[in-house]
Amino acid sequence: MKIGFVFECGPQGADKQVCEYLAGKLVPEASFVSRTLDNKANLLSQAATVAAALLDDGCERVLIIWDLRPAWPDMAHKPCRHIERVALQDALEKTGLEGAAPVFLVCIEQELESWILADDDNLSRFLSTDAHAYPVKRIRHPDREKQPKALLIGHFKQARGWRYDDKVHAVKVLSTSEPNWNRLRRSLSFVRFETKILGE
């Protein structure tokens, strides 16, 4: 099985690293082909064409993945999942990929760091030392945190005096030990990602 991804990040972006890692845990028999489009504006304008090419290349399904609130806002409008989904759906139709095509839209709310905060077990393990355990308060609804990256930056500074770098730390946190799937599922955007990866 080959699954395609289209991301708004760069080639070494945190979204790509984390999604490929989690997808590999969910469907270890699958292979993944990722295309990165650098920013949300490019994703909205080019993702449909890229998705069609991935299907032509033999991908069984394609996930188009983006953050509702990207690290570097480049949009003329306030982030709105509905507006962005409609724009992508329109572009897919114009590309000839109708509703039955195996292309799925996954908007991460608010940012990738929402998923990291959801798996508080791994975040606590990553930030703890042998001498000092660092407890992380459980967040029941991580998608509702308006600034998850800022909250994660605070945890890193408080626990270890480190500067959080998503391209370095995001996948390291989630791979500290086996992902806590039940915790991750507190994020509805992760649930959608998981469902589409599994083909459900």
FILOKOL-400997 format. One line per field, with one value per atom (N, C-alpha, C): atom name; x, y, z. Coordinates in Angstrom, 3 decimals, always signed. Example, Ala and Ser with C-alpha at 12.3 -4.5 7.8 and 13.67 -1.06 7.14 Angstrom:
BEGIN
atom	(N_CA_C_N_CA_C) .
xx	(+13.190_+12.300_+13.200_+12.850_+13.670_+12.900) .
yy	(-5.690_-4.500_-3.300_-2.250_-1.060_+0.030) .
zz	(+7.800_+7.800_+7.800_+7.080_+7.140_+7.870) .
END
This chain:
BEGIN
atom	(N_CA_C_N_CA_C_N_CA_C_N_CA_C_N_CA_C_N_CA_C_N_CA_C_N_CA_C_N_CA_C_N_CA_C_N_CA_C_N_CA_C_N_CA_C_N_CA_C_N_CA_C_N_CA_C_N_CA_C_N_CA_C_N_CA_C_N_CA_C_N_CA_C_N_CA_C_N_CA_C_N_CA_C_N_CA_C_N_CA_C_N_CA_C_N_CA_C_N_CA_C_N_CA_C_N_CA_C_N_CA_C_N_CA_C_N_CA_C_N_CA_C_N_CA_C_N_CA_C_N_CA_C_N_CA_C_N_CA_C_N_CA_C_N_CA_C_N_CA_C_N_CA_C_N_CA_C_N_CA_C_N_CA_C_N_CA_C_N_CA_C_N_CA_C_N_CA_C_N_CA_C_N_CA_C_N_CA_C_N_CA_C_N_CA_C_N_CA_C_N_CA_C_N_CA_C_N_CA_C_N_CA_C_N_CA_C_N_CA_C_N_CA_C_N_CA_C_N_CA_C_N_CA_C_N_CA_C_N_CA_C_N_CA_C_N_CA_C_N_CA_C_N_CA_C_N_CA_C_N_CA_C_N_CA_C_N_CA_C_N_CA_C_N_CA_C_N_CA_C_N_CA_C_N_CA_C_N_CA_C_N_CA_C_N_CA_C_N_CA_C_N_CA_C_N_CA_C_N_CA_C_N_CA_C_N_CA_C_N_CA_C_N_CA_C_N_CA_C_N_CA_C_N_CA_C_N_CA_C_N_CA_C_N_CA_C_N_CA_C_N_CA_C_N_CA_C_N_CA_C_N_CA_C_N_CA_C_N_CA_C_N_CA_C_N_CA_C_N_CA_C_N_CA_C_N_CA_C_N_CA_C_N_CA_C_N_CA_C_N_CA_C_N_CA_C_N_CA_C_N_CA_C_N_CA_C_N_CA_C_N_CA_C_N_CA_C_N_CA_C_N_CA_C_N_CA_C_N_CA_C_N_CA_C_N_CA_C_N_CA_C_N_CA_C_N_CA_C_N_CA_C_N_CA_C_N_CA_C_N_CA_C_N_CA_C_N_CA_C_N_CA_C_N_CA_C_N_CA_C_N_CA_C_N_CA_C_N_CA_C_N_CA_C_N_CA_C_N_CA_C_N_CA_C_N_CA_C_N_CA_C_N_CA_C_N_CA_C_N_CA_C_N_CA_C_N_CA_C_N_CA_C_N_CA_C_N_CA_C_N_CA_C_N_CA_C_N_CA_C_N_CA_C_N_CA_C_N_CA_C_N_CA_C_N_CA_C_N_CA_C_N_CA_C_N_CA_C_N_CA_C_N_CA_C_N_CA_C_N_CA_C_N_CA_C_N_CA_C_N_CA_C_N_CA_C_N_CA_C_N_CA_C_N_CA_C_N_CA_C_N_CA_C_N_CA_C_N_CA_C_N_CA_C_N_CA_C_N_CA_C_N_CA_C_N_CA_C_N_CA_C_N_CA_C_N_CA_C_N_CA_C_N_CA_C_N_CA_C_N_CA_C_N_CA_C_N_CA_C_N_CA_C_N_CA_C_N_CA_C) .
xx	(+0.844_+0.000_+0.880_+0.548_+1.283_+0.306_+0.672_-0.168_+0.580_-0.112_+0.500_+0.114_+1.037_+0.796_+1.132_+0.346_+0.676_+0.670_+1.799_+1.961_+2.226_+1.957_+2.255_+3.665_+4.376_+5.684_+6.794_+8.039_+9.199_+9.575_+10.609_+10.986_+11.335_+11.832_+12.163_+11.193_+10.008_+9.047_+8.533_+8.140_+7.656_+6.390_+5.489_+4.246_+4.558_+5.471_+5.862_+6.472_+7.408_+8.074_+7.075_+6.213_+5.268_+4.225_+3.659_+2.615_+3.165_+4.350_+4.951_+5.243_+5.725_+6.016_+4.742_+3.708_+2.465_+1.799_+1.822_+1.234_+1.969_+3.292_+4.067_+3.732_+3.367_+2.935_+1.550_+0.673_-0.695_-0.780_-0.010_-0.017_+1.429_+2.093_+3.520_+3.821_+2.814_+3.051_+3.022_+2.639_+2.491_+3.808_+3.898_+4.977_+4.346_+5.151_+4.609_+5.393_+4.644_+5.237_+4.731_+5.643_+5.258_+5.698_+4.841_+5.164_+4.957_+5.935_+5.870_+5.784_+4.872_+4.599_+4.965_+5.657_+6.301_+5.385_+4.190_+3.299_+1.848_+0.932_-0.484_-0.990_-0.499_-0.938_-0.623_+0.579_+0.943_+0.084_-0.181_-0.995_-2.387_-3.001_-4.358_-4.398_-3.321_-3.336_-2.796_-1.967_-1.282_-1.618_-2.233_-2.414_-3.250_-4.247_-5.112_-4.316_-3.493_-2.669_-1.670_-1.078_-0.097_-0.786_-1.990_-2.732_-3.045_-3.450_-3.743_-2.498_-1.351_-0.106_+0.259_+0.008_+0.300_-0.594_-1.850_-2.742_-2.272_-1.852_-1.335_-0.066_+0.659_+1.912_+1.678_+0.407_+0.102_-0.294_-0.478_-0.921_-2.375_-2.649_-4.001_-4.921_-4.343_-5.086_-4.098_-4.623_-3.787_-4.424_-3.604_-4.068_-3.417_-4.237_-3.751_-3.853_-2.710_-2.641_-2.067_-2.760_-2.269_-2.729_-2.004_-2.365_-3.376_-4.370_-5.301_-4.563_-3.647_-2.858_-1.393_-0.903_+0.488_+1.463_+2.705_+3.727_+3.981_+3.897_+4.152_+2.913_+1.948_+0.710_+1.018_+0.400_+0.643_-0.666_-1.764_-3.055_-3.677_-4.510_-5.197_-6.374_-6.897_-8.060_-7.676_-8.509_-8.329_-8.457_-7.607_-7.701_-9.118_-9.638_-10.995_-11.005_-11.212_-11.186_-12.202_-13.406_-14.449_-14.029_-13.532_-13.115_-12.006_-11.052_-9.914_-10.326_-11.225_-11.716_-12.480_-13.333_-14.094_-13.154_-12.124_-11.165_-10.461_-10.083_-9.415_-10.369_-11.597_-12.575_-12.874_-12.989_-13.216_-12.042_-10.832_-9.641_-9.567_-9.952_-9.943_-10.940_-12.115_-13.114_-12.605_-11.960_-11.436_-10.322_-9.642_-8.575_-9.129_-10.431_-11.062_-11.194_-10.861_-10.991_-12.299_-13.299_-14.618_-14.700_-15.858_-16.037_-15.651_-15.739_-15.424_-13.924_-13.122_-11.676_-11.098_-10.101_-9.530_-8.539_-9.026_-8.228_-8.946_-8.234_-8.862_-8.164_-8.965_-8.463_-8.383_-7.220_-7.019_-6.439_-7.284_-6.850_-6.512_-5.259_-4.840_-5.220_-6.012_-6.421_-5.720_-5.117_-4.834_-3.508_-2.559_-1.241_-0.839_+0.215_+0.705_+0.933_+1.321_+1.602_+0.373_-0.821_-2.029_-1.921_-1.380_-1.220_-0.180_+0.896_+1.951_+1.421_+0.642_+0.048_-0.945_-1.607_-2.579_-1.888_-0.688_+0.053_+0.930_+0.286_+1.017_+1.968_+1.675_+2.574_+3.967_+4.014_+5.305_+5.971_+5.187_+5.762_+6.415_+5.740_+6.301_+7.588_+7.586_+8.780_+9.959_+9.659_+10.725_+11.353_+10.560_+11.055_+11.557_+11.325_+11.765_+13.229_+13.855_+15.199_+15.129_+16.216_+16.240_+16.031_+16.495_+16.398_+15.076_+14.485_+13.287_+12.241_+11.127_+9.999_+9.309_+8.915_+8.211_+6.771_+5.836_+4.437_+3.845_+3.070_+2.384_+0.886_+0.253_-1.184_-1.940_-2.854_-3.646_-4.615_-4.684_-5.600_-6.696_-7.914_-9.022_-9.364_-9.242_-9.624_-8.470_-7.419_-6.236_-6.511_-7.509_-7.807_-8.342_-8.804_-9.358_-8.301_-7.088_-6.006_-5.654_-5.793_-5.625_-4.167_-3.241_-1.823_-1.018_-1.224_-0.537_+0.976_+1.494_+2.950_+3.517_+2.849_+3.323_+3.315_+2.296_+2.219_+3.361_+3.661_+4.750_+6.101_+6.270_+7.503_+7.704_+6.617_+6.693_+7.108_+6.574_+6.954_+8.455_+8.955_+10.368_+11.268_+10.891_+11.703_+11.667_+10.473_+10.327_+11.007_+10.832_+11.337_+12.851_+13.378_+14.781_+15.582_+14.907_+15.609_+15.953_+15.228_+15.480_+14.604_+15.076_+14.271_+13.624_+12.307_+11.578_+11.778_+12.161_+12.325_+11.488_+10.401_+9.476_+10.139_+11.049_+11.693_+12.608_+13.047_+13.923_+13.135_+12.256_+11.669_+10.321_+9.519_+8.143_+8.104_+8.809_+8.777_+9.517_+10.538_+11.258_+10.344_+9.496_+8.566_+7.624_+6.997_+5.992_+6.586_+7.888_+8.533_+9.339_+9.172_+9.880_+9.567_+8.305_+7.869_+6.685_+6.069_+4.931_+3.871_+3.340_+2.320_+1.147_+0.631_-0.559_-1.769_-2.270_-3.325_-4.581_-4.924_-6.133_-5.993_-4.799_-4.581_-4.613_-3.950_-3.938_-5.349_-6.216_-7.581_-8.425_-7.890_-8.602_-8.593_-7.684_-7.662_-8.508_-9.586_-10.467_-9.771_-8.847_-8.123_-7.189_-6.625_-5.836_-6.739_-7.928_-8.862_-9.161_-9.352_-9.607_-8.380_-7.212_-5.977_-5.890_-6.106_-6.028_-7.047_-8.274_-9.334_-8.992_-8.467_-8.160_-6.910_-5.960_-4.787_-5.213_-6.151_-6.607_-7.633_-8.065_-9.023_-10.421_-10.766_-12.115_-13.067) .
yy	(-1.193_+0.000_+1.244_+2.191_+3.452_+4.592_+5.453_+6.582_+7.868_+8.827_+10.110_+11.184_+12.096_+13.255_+14.527_+15.571_+16.907_+17.825_+18.511_+19.366_+20.808_+21.719_+23.125_+23.498_+22.562_+22.857_+22.622_+22.822_+22.541_+21.073_+20.665_+19.249_+18.599_+19.373_+18.835_+19.334_+19.743_+20.337_+19.368_+19.926_+19.114_+18.348_+18.968_+18.284_+17.001_+17.102_+15.938_+14.859_+15.239_+14.264_+13.543_+14.325_+13.753_+12.885_+13.365_+12.595_+11.297_+11.337_+10.108_+9.135_+9.651_+8.777_+8.115_+8.914_+8.366_+7.422_+7.793_+6.920_+5.588_+5.628_+4.401_+3.496_+4.094_+3.313_+2.712_+3.472_+3.016_+1.955_+2.126_+1.152_+0.826_-0.005_-0.271_-0.931_-1.520_-2.173_-1.184_+0.058_+1.048_+1.767_+2.307_+3.230_+4.592_+5.637_+6.988_+7.830_+8.637_+9.578_+10.957_+11.847_+13.176_+14.260_+15.240_+16.435_+17.641_+18.524_+19.704_+20.965_+21.857_+23.049_+24.356_+24.266_+25.398_+26.324_+26.633_+27.512_+27.258_+27.851_+27.565_+28.103_+29.263_+29.816_+28.840_+28.286_+27.297_+26.044_+25.619_+24.425_+24.615_+25.756_+25.985_+26.067_+26.565_+26.738_+25.528_+24.697_+23.630_+22.213_+22.073_+20.739_+19.816_+20.337_+19.488_+18.842_+19.634_+19.112_+18.079_+18.377_+17.458_+16.155_+16.270_+15.072_+14.182_+14.796_+14.024_+13.287_+13.958_+13.330_+12.153_+12.289_+11.202_+9.988_+10.229_+9.120_+8.444_+9.242_+8.682_+7.867_+8.245_+7.562_+6.273_+5.932_+4.667_+4.739_+5.941_+6.059_+5.592_+4.816_+4.310_+5.403_+6.306_+7.473_+8.587_+9.813_+10.997_+11.847_+12.293_+13.206_+14.563_+15.599_+16.978_+17.526_+17.911_+18.238_+19.642_+20.436_+21.786_+22.223_+23.202_+23.787_+24.905_+24.972_+26.088_+27.409_+27.423_+28.627_+28.308_+28.530_+28.194_+29.096_+28.631_+29.390_+30.747_+30.797_+32.035_+32.378_+33.087_+33.403_+34.147_+33.683_+34.306_+34.492_+34.508_+34.559_+35.942_+36.282_+37.569_+37.537_+36.339_+36.225_+35.600_+35.814_+35.167_+33.657_+32.861_+31.406_+30.892_+30.128_+29.590_+28.228_+27.178_+25.828_+25.669_+26.223_+26.069_+26.693_+27.920_+28.613_+27.830_+27.342_+26.635_+25.279_+24.589_+23.301_+23.490_+24.510_+24.768_+25.090_+25.898_+26.247_+24.996_+24.106_+22.872_+21.934_+21.831_+20.975_+21.484_+22.803_+23.386_+23.078_+23.209_+22.952_+21.480_+20.589_+19.156_+18.844_+19.452_+19.228_+19.727_+20.893_+21.447_+20.570_+19.842_+18.952_+17.616_+17.415_+16.172_+15.147_+15.527_+14.623_+14.927_+14.135_+14.382_+13.789_+13.902_+13.499_+12.069_+11.176_+9.768_+9.495_+10.466_+10.257_+10.082_+9.211_+8.960_+10.051_+11.284_+12.427_+13.022_+13.160_+13.569_+14.800_+15.696_+16.949_+16.832_+17.144_+17.089_+18.426_+19.225_+20.513_+20.300_+20.528_+20.377_+21.639_+21.468_+22.618_+22.541_+23.620_+24.840_+24.707_+24.046_+23.799_+22.370_+21.907_+20.559_+20.347_+21.410_+21.307_+20.907_+21.037_+20.545_+19.040_+18.321_+16.871_+16.538_+17.313_+17.061_+17.279_+18.329_+18.588_+17.494_+16.925_+15.862_+14.647_+14.307_+13.162_+13.643_+14.047_+14.622_+13.611_+12.315_+11.285_+11.395_+11.420_+11.501_+12.851_+13.911_+15.234_+15.275_+14.721_+14.671_+13.843_+12.686_+11.841_+12.565_+13.249_+13.922_+15.045_+15.754_+16.910_+16.572_+15.357_+14.961_+14.517_+14.540_+13.995_+12.898_+12.165_+11.136_+11.743_+12.970_+13.613_+14.342_+14.818_+15.652_+15.278_+14.760_+14.508_+15.826_+15.984_+17.210_+16.845_+17.179_+16.847_+17.823_+17.292_+18.117_+17.997_+19.117_+19.118_+18.584_+17.679_+17.088_+18.122_+18.173_+19.089_+18.254_+18.450_+17.625_+17.889_+19.136_+19.512_+20.273_+19.573_+20.269_+21.122_+20.750_+21.545_+22.934_+23.104_+24.401_+25.358_+24.854_+25.729_+26.683_+27.979_+28.948_+29.117_+28.904_+29.067_+27.883_+26.703_+25.519_+25.603_+26.226_+26.332_+27.185_+28.279_+29.127_+28.360_+27.544_+26.744_+25.725_+25.108_+24.135_+24.815_+25.981_+26.746_+27.004_+27.326_+27.564_+26.324_+25.171_+23.912_+23.640_+23.815_+23.547_+24.471_+25.734_+26.699_+26.405_+26.126_+25.888_+24.590_+23.534_+22.223_+22.096_+22.550_+22.274_+23.509_+24.656_+25.840_+25.757_+24.907_+24.706_+25.624_+25.879_+26.601_+25.567_+25.571_+24.599_+24.882_+23.855_+23.934_+22.804_+23.141_+22.096_+21.092_+21.545_+20.632_+19.634_+19.959_+19.080_+18.285_+18.972_+18.385_+17.688_+18.111_+17.600_+16.075_+15.518_+14.062_+13.357_+14.008_+13.403_+13.235_+14.222_+14.122_+12.942_+12.881_+11.845_+10.452_+10.369_+9.049_+8.699_+9.446_+9.138_+7.720_+7.364_+5.974_+5.770_+4.599_+4.326_+5.416_+5.964_+7.004_+6.542_+7.443_+7.144_+7.497_+6.503_+6.749_+7.323_+6.852_+7.368_+8.851_+9.252_+10.676_+11.480_+10.964_+11.669_+11.854_+10.882_+10.967_+12.037_+12.690_+13.854_+15.007_+14.935_+15.900_+15.361_+16.040_+15.579_+15.630_+16.572_+16.612_+15.403_+14.932_+13.701_+12.521_+12.471_+11.369_+11.308_+12.464_+12.470_+11.949_+12.368_+11.875_+10.355_+9.853_+8.409_+7.657_+8.162_+7.500_+7.401_+8.488_+8.491_+7.665_+7.633_+6.780_+5.314_+4.959_+3.565_+3.231_+4.234_+3.988_+3.736_+4.314_+4.084_+5.202) .
zz	(+0.000_+0.000_+0.000_-0.859_-0.924_-0.653_+0.290_+0.687_+0.391_-0.218_-0.542_+0.446_+0.680_+1.535_+0.779_+1.037_+0.548_+1.768_+1.997_+3.172_+2.769_+3.698_+3.469_+3.925_+4.562_+5.133_+4.110_+4.554_+3.725_+3.784_+3.043_+2.949_+4.285_+5.245_+6.565_+7.635_+7.214_+8.139_+9.189_+10.319_+11.440_+11.071_+10.330_+9.952_+9.182_+8.235_+7.431_+8.318_+9.174_+10.041_+10.946_+11.589_+12.563_+11.869_+10.787_+10.110_+9.531_+8.959_+8.437_+9.578_+10.707_+11.857_+12.380_+12.621_+13.163_+12.160_+10.884_+9.868_+9.812_+9.968_+9.972_+11.142_+12.266_+13.426_+13.193_+12.527_+12.303_+11.208_+10.146_+9.034_+8.656_+9.467_+9.240_+7.902_+7.283_+5.989_+4.824_+5.077_+4.000_+3.719_+2.517_+2.170_+1.917_+2.037_+1.962_+0.967_+0.227_-0.718_-0.335_+0.035_+0.502_-0.470_-0.642_-1.412_-0.503_-0.460_+0.411_-0.435_-0.045_-0.855_-0.153_+0.963_+1.646_+2.452_+1.956_+2.723_+2.322_+3.091_+2.879_+1.536_+1.134_-0.148_-1.282_-1.273_-2.297_-2.190_-0.939_-0.758_-1.347_-1.079_-1.580_-3.106_-3.702_-5.154_-5.921_-5.284_-6.012_-5.546_-4.363_-3.772_-4.653_-5.323_-6.140_-7.282_-7.947_-9.040_-8.526_-7.355_-6.768_-6.349_-5.773_-5.361_-6.566_-7.663_-8.871_-9.364_-9.293_-9.725_-8.817_-7.523_-6.589_-6.861_-7.178_-7.528_-8.808_-9.782_-11.034_-10.795_-9.723_-9.386_-8.595_-8.368_-7.716_-6.259_-5.722_-4.334_-4.219_-3.197_-2.975_-2.459_-1.668_-1.176_-0.926_-0.882_-0.659_+0.421_+1.362_+2.399_+2.189_+2.106_+2.051_+3.470_+4.043_+5.462_+5.648_+6.461_+6.745_+8.138_+8.699_+9.988_+9.765_+10.662_+10.568_+10.770_+11.744_+12.027_+11.779_+10.568_+10.260_+10.996_+11.099_+11.821_+11.173_+9.846_+9.121_+8.288_+8.880_+8.154_+6.853_+5.775_+4.480_+3.713_+4.474_+3.829_+3.957_+2.968_+3.006_+3.968_+4.262_+5.140_+6.474_+7.460_+8.754_+8.563_+9.237_+9.059_+9.304_+8.358_+8.459_+7.780_+8.563_+8.018_+6.895_+7.065_+6.048_+4.721_+4.766_+3.546_+2.841_+3.635_+3.049_+2.476_+3.164_+2.655_+1.340_+1.295_+0.073_-1.089_-0.816_-1.865_-2.387_-1.496_-1.921_-2.658_-2.181_-2.848_-4.253_-4.403_-5.730_-6.657_-6.123_-6.930_-7.333_-6.429_-6.752_-7.867_-7.797_-8.850_-10.204_-10.216_-11.466_-12.043_-11.143_-11.586_-12.066_-11.898_-12.319_-11.216_-10.004_-8.860_-8.146_-8.429_-7.846_-6.453_-5.837_-4.453_-4.141_-5.117_-4.876_-4.910_-5.347_-5.428_-4.025_-3.861_-2.534_-2.110_-2.068_-1.605_-0.408_+0.696_+1.946_+2.520_+3.066_+3.623_+5.134_+5.690_+7.139_+7.594_+8.223_+8.768_+10.248_+10.615_+12.006_+12.770_+13.794_+14.611_+15.961_+16.362_+15.627_+14.846_+15.509_+14.932_+15.276_+14.644_+14.931_+16.431_+17.123_+18.558_+19.362_+18.792_+19.460_+19.691_+18.715_+18.848_+19.905_+19.955_+20.937_+22.351_+22.537_+23.851_+24.228_+23.228_+23.510_+24.129_+23.633_+24.166_+25.322_+26.408_+27.538_+28.178_+28.062_+28.598_+27.972_+26.655_+25.985_+26.196_+26.238_+26.480_+27.864_+28.858_+30.207_+30.244_+29.586_+29.556_+28.896_+27.794_+27.057_+27.875_+28.628_+29.367_+30.769_+31.218_+32.554_+32.529_+33.703_+33.880_+34.938_+35.094_+36.132_+37.512_+37.673_+38.986_+39.193_+38.117_+38.256_+37.201_+37.669_+36.766_+36.461_+35.208_+34.814_+34.464_+35.340_+35.050_+34.031_+33.121_+32.123_+32.366_+32.563_+32.822_+31.612_+31.854_+30.777_+30.211_+28.888_+28.201_+27.563_+27.996_+27.513_+26.054_+25.630_+24.263_+23.611_+23.196_+22.668_+21.441_+20.636_+19.440_+19.788_+21.015_+21.417_+21.966_+22.176_+22.634_+21.503_+21.747_+20.670_+20.256_+21.193_+20.865_+21.417_+20.846_+21.370_+21.271_+20.215_+20.089_+21.216_+21.552_+22.643_+23.962_+24.170_+25.393_+25.437_+24.306_+24.253_+24.465_+23.895_+24.108_+25.599_+26.291_+27.728_+28.497_+28.116_+28.765_+28.594_+27.385_+27.125_+27.946_+28.006_+28.753_+30.244_+30.770_+32.195_+32.632_+31.833_+32.239_+32.081_+30.939_+30.638_+30.224_+30.096_+29.621_+28.150_+27.425_+26.006_+25.158_+23.963_+22.975_+22.066_+22.015_+21.200_+19.715_+18.977_+17.526_+16.931_+16.260_+15.797_+14.862_+14.015_+13.064_+13.776_+14.982_+15.757_+16.799_+17.521_+18.720_+18.528_+17.566_+17.478_+17.381_+16.417_+16.246_+17.382_+17.952_+19.077_+20.281_+20.543_+21.671_+21.457_+20.295_+20.047_+19.931_+19.679_+19.568_+20.809_+21.896_+23.137_+23.585_+23.497_+23.683_+22.751_+22.793_+21.909_+22.077_+20.966_+21.099_+21.965_+22.766_+23.565_+22.695_+21.979_+20.997_+21.632_+22.809_+23.463_+23.788_+24.195_+24.464_+23.159_+22.143_+20.858_+20.312_+20.575_+20.038_+20.715_+21.725_+22.272_+21.273_+20.308_+19.211_+18.069_+17.740_+16.670_+15.316_+15.150_+13.878_+13.756_+14.880_+14.821_+14.490_+15.066_+14.782_+13.289_+12.666_+11.222_+10.469_+10.871_+10.255_+10.383_+11.590_+11.827_+10.974_+10.924_+10.172_+8.688_+8.145_+6.702_+6.384_+7.300_+7.103_+7.057_+7.934_+8.016_+6.942_+6.177_+5.116_+5.615_+6.756_+7.342_+6.972) .
END
